[in-house]
Amino acid sequence: MDPLSGMFGARRNEDIALDLMKFIAATTGYGKSTGPAGFQGGASKAEDDTAQLLELYTRCLATVNGKK
């Protein structure tokens, strides 16, 4: 057991998975569309980016929970 966990409280797996997802997305550019944003297909690009990030979060959560 981590000696600091009693001091700061245990972190939930969902929070750990979210931090992991943010780290991966920020360092790799995962979930960022490379095309221009705006009215020319911007909504579908945003939806694609969101779907990719949700999939990444789901994978991170499964990893944190020990299910691969």
Secondary structure, 3 states (H helix, E strand, C coil): CCCCHHHHCCCCHHHHHHHHHHHHHHHHCCCCCCCCCCCCCHHHHHHHHHHHHHHHHHHHHHHHCCCC
